[in-house]
Amino acid sequence: MHLLITLLQEVDIEQKLKDAPDDSYSIGVFIGTLLPFVVLVIIAYAIYRYNKNRIKD
């Protein structure tokens, strides 16, 4: 089931950039590609800090 969802969500970034209306679209694609990873890193760091401070107290 997970494989099916992954295949359906497959996005061809190069095709999106080729069909883009202008050059500023590439900045949005870059941010949109990077944003989920940045959010996950921030959440992981917040959980780490919370648990570290909880153990200290």
Secondary structure, 3 states (H helix, E strand, C coil): CHHHHHHHCCCCHHHHHHCCCCCCHHHHHHHHHHHHHHHHHHHHHHHHHHHHHHHHC
